């Protein structure tokens, strides 16, 4: 029983670490595109990344013409 608990804790820690790593990578990618550091990526700023630029309208889920960090993370970038 104790071994199962230790394995469960180990897997939980590993999953949390992976999530933090993913969020950190997404945040860094977002920051790299947010040239004016206003917390949003414009179509003009998105030109620096072909994937983001070509899929801008899909990523901009609320259709306001900018991509927020939440929208950026939601598509797994």
Secondary structure as GFF3:
##gff-version 3
##sequence-region A 1 77
A	DSSP	alpha_helix	2	33	.	.	.	ID=ss1
A	DSSP	beta_strand	40	42	.	.	.	ID=ss2
A	DSSP	alpha_helix	43	46	.	.	.	ID=ss3
A	DSSP	alpha_helix	50	54	.	.	.	ID=ss4
A	DSSP	alpha_helix	56	59	.	.	.	ID=ss5
A	DSSP	beta_strand	66	68	.	.	.	ID=ss6
A	DSSP	alpha_helix	69	74	.	.	.	ID=ss7
###
